[in-house]
Amino acid sequence: MSYEQHLDEVTTLITEKYDVADDEAIAMVMRAQADDFFSGHDDDTSICTLDRAHEDARIVFRQYGKTAKTAKTGKGAKGGR
């Protein structure tokens, strides 16, 4: 799949696996992309596979889902302290 298709697949998997709204999943993927999380994928599209999309969705949700939750609730790891 192409780089763009891979990003779409990661976004879709986040919404399906973690019951996240589309706009939140898109924001997570965009933050990961801004942090160059997907830079290797853009350079080598052979790693843009369905298996890799599942792995990337898990990692992106784990790393960037916390940011989305914090931004939504205004609470950080310390419960808003």
Buried (B, 14 or more C-beta within 10 A) or exposed (E): BEBEEBBBBBBBBBBEEBEBEEEBBBBBBEBBBEEEBBEEBBEEBEBBBEEBBBEBBBEBBEBBBEBBEEEEEEEEEEEEE
